[in-house]
Amino acid sequence: MTLVAQMFSHLDLEAGLEHVAHRARSQLDGTALPHPKTAEGMTRREARRAHKRHLANRVIRRMWRDEQHRLKTQLQAA
């Protein structure tokens, strides 16, 4: 993958995480949900960052797991 493709891929992932984080914070009527991190004394901005970090970690772990599965399947087929 070229550097430009990696940059666009990263931007797509970042945009997707922002979208998921926004949807998770909002109810159908558009009111914001209280975030558990704000109860721990974090500001809304810090809580949002923590949530996005958590989502990014889950996504990357899933990507690694999928890649390991793909490699394992590829080796078994060979």
Buried (B, 14 or more C-beta within 10 A) or exposed (E): EEEEEEEEEEEEBEEEBEEBBEEEBEEEEEEEEEBEBEEEEBEEEBBBBBBBEEBBEEBEEEEEEEEEEEEEEEEEEE
